[in-house]
């Protein structure tokens, strides 16, 4: 149980107040609450392996869970059906072409869900990060329509995946495939998946002890950042018939 002393330590009352050590997180991985979503605060969080996770209207909660789910880009598990979806080049894929639209689609409630944790404040905050060159998106297009994608935050050579969406079969997985392929070409050692799920595990994500994740992340984050906007530097499906006008 978190006592009053812990709550005082965890509360970010001042904009310049640093995060508590992640080793002091509670069993759920909660490191701190309060603060804001300014670029400075978000970049400080991501550099330390911390991310915001809360419902709209609530106080901001900051997490660094133990264990931590990661995906090594070269270890993406591609089944035969998955590979067929990628190989069927009836689509085009881009980077950083429609960040706001990708976030909006990720924020839409999923099947049998009524709410979303990606509220207006969070969308505005990550769009600011995108304009500063730190947040990035992958888009999958078909006949000019956005049918799938994902977004996340880069810190040096560590990429934190935030959310993905599909409007057609396997399109979020297609976005992930091309992201992994490009990140591998750029020698990114990990995608931070944050919290484990059955879906991510099926795609090759693994759980690491928090200390092991932080060691890997800290080394990757210390490498020079690739300035945005990003563009694919590998060969990808890009038929103009599928790209938006």
C-alpha positions as CSV (number, residue, x, y, z in Angstrom):
1,X,0.0,0.0,0.0
2,X,1.3,3.5,-0.9
3,X,1.5,5.6,2.3
4,X,1.3,9.4,2.6
5,X,5.1,9.8,2.5
6,X,5.2,7.9,-0.7
7,X,2.4,10.0,-2.2
8,X,4.3,13.2,-1.4
9,X,7.5,11.9,-2.9
10,X,5.6,10.8,-6.1
11,X,3.7,14.0,-6.7
12,X,5.3,16.3,-9.3
13,X,4.3,19.7,-7.8
14,X,6.9,21.8,-9.6
15,X,7.5,21.9,-13.4
16,X,11.2,21.5,-12.8
17,X,10.9,18.7,-10.3
18,X,12.7,15.5,-11.4
19,X,11.1,12.1,-11.5
20,X,11.8,9.9,-8.4
21,X,14.1,7.0,-9.0
22,X,12.2,4.3,-11.0
23,X,13.4,1.7,-8.4
24,X,11.0,3.3,-6.0
25,X,8.0,2.6,-8.2
26,X,5.0,0.8,-6.6
27,X,4.2,-2.8,-7.6
28,X,2.1,-1.5,-10.6
29,X,5.1,0.4,-11.9
30,X,3.7,3.8,-10.9
31,X,6.7,6.2,-10.5
32,X,4.9,9.6,-10.1
33,X,1.8,11.5,-10.8
34,X,1.0,15.1,-11.6
35,X,3.1,17.3,-13.7
36,X,2.3,18.2,-17.3
37,X,2.7,17.0,-20.8
38,X,5.2,19.6,-21.9
39,X,7.8,18.5,-24.4
40,X,10.5,19.0,-21.7
41,X,8.6,16.7,-19.2
42,X,7.8,14.1,-21.8
43,X,11.4,14.0,-23.1
44,X,12.7,13.7,-19.6
45,X,10.3,10.9,-19.0
46,X,11.2,8.9,-22.1
47,X,14.9,9.3,-21.6
48,X,14.5,7.7,-18.1
49,X,12.3,4.9,-19.5
50,X,9.1,6.4,-18.0
51,X,5.8,7.0,-19.9
52,X,2.5,8.6,-19.1
53,X,-0.6,6.4,-18.9
54,X,-3.9,7.6,-17.6
55,X,-7.5,8.3,-18.6
56,X,-8.7,11.7,-19.8
57,X,-9.7,13.9,-16.9
58,X,-7.5,12.1,-14.4
59,X,-4.2,13.3,-12.9
60,X,-1.3,12.3,-15.1
61,X,0.2,9.0,-14.0
62,X,3.8,8.1,-14.9
63,X,4.9,4.4,-15.1
64,X,8.1,2.3,-15.4
65,X,6.8,-1.2,-15.0
66,X,8.7,-4.3,-14.0
67,X,9.0,-6.4,-16.0
68,X,9.1,-4.4,-19.2
69,X,7.9,-5.6,-22.6
70,X,10.3,-5.0,-25.6
71,X,10.6,-6.1,-29.2
72,X,13.9,-6.4,-30.9
73,X,13.3,-5.2,-34.4
74,X,15.2,-8.2,-36.0
75,X,13.1,-10.6,-33.9
76,X,9.7,-9.7,-35.2
77,X,7.8,-13.0,-35.6
78,X,6.3,-13.2,-39.1
79,X,3.9,-16.0,-39.7
80,X,3.1,-17.3,-43.2
81,X,-0.2,-15.4,-43.2
82,X,1.5,-12.3,-41.9
83,X,4.1,-12.5,-44.6
84,X,1.4,-12.9,-47.3
85,X,-0.2,-9.7,-46.0
86,X,3.1,-7.8,-46.3
87,X,3.9,-9.3,-49.7
88,X,0.5,-8.4,-51.1
89,X,1.6,-4.9,-52.1
90,X,-1.9,-3.6,-52.6
91,X,-1.0,-0.7,-50.3
92,X,1.6,2.1,-49.8
93,X,3.5,2.8,-46.6
94,X,4.9,6.1,-45.4
95,X,6.6,7.6,-42.4
96,X,5.6,10.9,-40.7
97,X,3.1,11.8,-43.4
98,X,-0.1,11.9,-41.3
99,X,0.9,11.9,-37.6
100,X,-2.2,13.6,-36.3
101,X,-4.5,11.4,-38.3
102,X,-2.7,8.3,-37.0
103,X,-3.1,9.5,-33.4
104,X,-6.8,10.3,-34.0
105,X,-7.4,6.8,-35.3
106,X,-5.5,5.2,-32.4
107,X,-7.6,7.2,-30.0
108,X,-10.9,5.9,-31.4
109,X,-12.6,3.4,-29.1
110,X,-12.0,-0.2,-30.2
111,X,-14.6,-2.9,-30.5
112,X,-16.7,-3.3,-27.3
113,X,-14.8,-0.3,-25.7
114,X,-16.4,3.0,-24.8
115,X,-13.4,5.1,-23.9
116,X,-9.8,5.8,-24.7
117,X,-6.7,6.7,-22.8
118,X,-5.5,8.9,-25.7
119,X,-7.4,12.0,-24.9
120,X,-7.2,15.5,-26.5
121,X,-4.5,16.7,-24.2
122,X,-2.3,13.7,-25.0
123,X,-2.9,14.1,-28.7
124,X,-1.9,17.7,-28.6
125,X,1.2,16.9,-26.5
126,X,2.5,14.2,-28.9
127,X,1.8,16.4,-31.9
128,X,4.1,19.0,-30.3
129,X,6.7,16.3,-29.9
130,X,6.2,15.3,-33.6
131,X,6.7,18.9,-34.7
132,X,9.9,18.9,-32.7
133,X,11.1,15.8,-34.5
134,X,10.8,13.3,-31.6
135,X,7.5,11.5,-32.2
136,X,7.0,9.5,-35.4
137,X,4.3,7.7,-37.3
138,X,4.0,4.9,-39.9
139,X,1.0,5.1,-42.2
140,X,-0.5,2.4,-44.4
141,X,-2.6,3.7,-47.3
142,X,-5.0,2.0,-49.7
143,X,-6.6,3.9,-52.6
144,X,-5.8,7.2,-50.9
145,X,-7.3,6.2,-47.6
146,X,-5.4,5.7,-44.3
147,X,-6.2,2.1,-43.3
148,X,-3.6,1.4,-40.6
149,X,-0.7,2.8,-38.7
150,X,1.2,3.3,-35.5
151,X,3.1,6.0,-33.6
152,X,5.7,6.3,-31.0
153,X,8.6,8.3,-29.6
154,X,12.3,8.1,-30.4
155,X,14.9,8.8,-27.8
156,X,18.3,8.5,-29.4
157,X,18.2,5.0,-30.9
158,X,15.5,3.7,-28.6
159,X,11.9,3.7,-29.9
160,X,8.9,3.6,-27.7
161,X,5.8,2.3,-29.5
162,X,2.7,3.9,-28.2
163,X,-0.3,2.7,-30.1
164,X,-1.4,1.2,-33.4
165,X,-4.7,0.8,-35.3
166,X,-6.2,-1.1,-38.3
167,X,-9.1,-0.2,-40.6
168,X,-8.4,-3.3,-42.8
169,X,-7.0,-6.7,-42.2
170,X,-3.5,-6.8,-40.8
171,X,-2.7,-3.2,-41.6
172,X,-1.3,-2.4,-38.1
173,X,0.9,-5.4,-38.4
174,X,2.0,-4.2,-41.9
175,X,3.0,-0.9,-40.3
176,X,4.9,-2.7,-37.6
177,X,6.7,-4.9,-40.1
178,X,8.0,-1.9,-42.1
179,X,8.9,0.0,-38.9
180,X,10.9,-3.0,-37.6
181,X,12.7,-3.4,-41.0
182,X,13.6,0.3,-41.1
183,X,14.7,0.5,-37.4
184,X,16.8,-2.6,-37.9
185,X,18.5,-0.9,-40.9
186,X,19.2,2.1,-38.6
187,X,20.6,-0.2,-35.9
188,X,17.9,0.5,-33.3
189,X,18.3,-2.3,-30.8
190,X,14.8,-2.2,-29.3
191,X,11.2,-1.1,-29.5
192,X,9.8,-0.4,-26.1
193,X,6.3,-2.1,-25.9
194,X,5.9,-1.0,-22.3
195,X,3.3,-3.5,-21.0
196,X,3.1,-7.1,-22.2
197,X,0.1,-8.4,-24.1
198,X,-0.8,-11.7,-25.8
199,X,-0.8,-10.0,-29.1
200,X,2.6,-8.5,-28.7
201,X,4.0,-11.7,-27.4
202,X,2.7,-13.5,-30.5
203,X,4.7,-11.0,-32.6
204,X,8.0,-11.7,-30.8
205,X,7.9,-9.3,-27.8
206,X,9.6,-10.5,-24.7
207,X,9.5,-9.4,-21.0
208,X,12.8,-8.1,-19.5
209,X,13.4,-7.3,-15.8
210,X,13.2,-3.5,-15.5
211,X,16.9,-3.2,-14.7
212,X,17.9,-5.1,-17.9
213,X,15.5,-3.0,-20.0
214,X,16.9,0.3,-18.5
215,X,20.5,-0.8,-19.2
216,X,19.6,-1.5,-22.9
217,X,17.5,1.6,-23.2
218,X,20.0,3.9,-21.6
219,X,22.7,2.7,-24.0
220,X,20.4,3.1,-27.1
221,X,19.1,6.5,-26.0
222,X,22.6,7.9,-25.6
223,X,23.2,7.4,-29.4
224,X,22.6,10.4,-31.7
225,X,19.0,10.9,-32.5
226,X,17.8,10.8,-36.1
227,X,16.1,14.1,-36.8
228,X,12.5,14.2,-38.0
229,X,10.5,14.0,-40.1
230,X,11.5,10.5,-40.8
231,X,11.4,8.9,-44.2
232,X,11.9,5.3,-45.2
233,X,15.4,4.7,-46.4
234,X,14.6,1.1,-47.5
235,X,12.5,-0.1,-50.4
236,X,8.8,-0.1,-49.4
237,X,5.5,-0.4,-51.3
238,X,4.8,3.2,-52.4
239,X,2.5,3.1,-55.4
240,X,1.1,6.6,-56.1
241,X,-2.2,4.8,-56.8
242,X,-2.6,4.3,-53.1
243,X,-1.1,7.4,-51.7
244,X,-3.3,10.4,-50.8
245,X,-3.6,13.2,-53.3
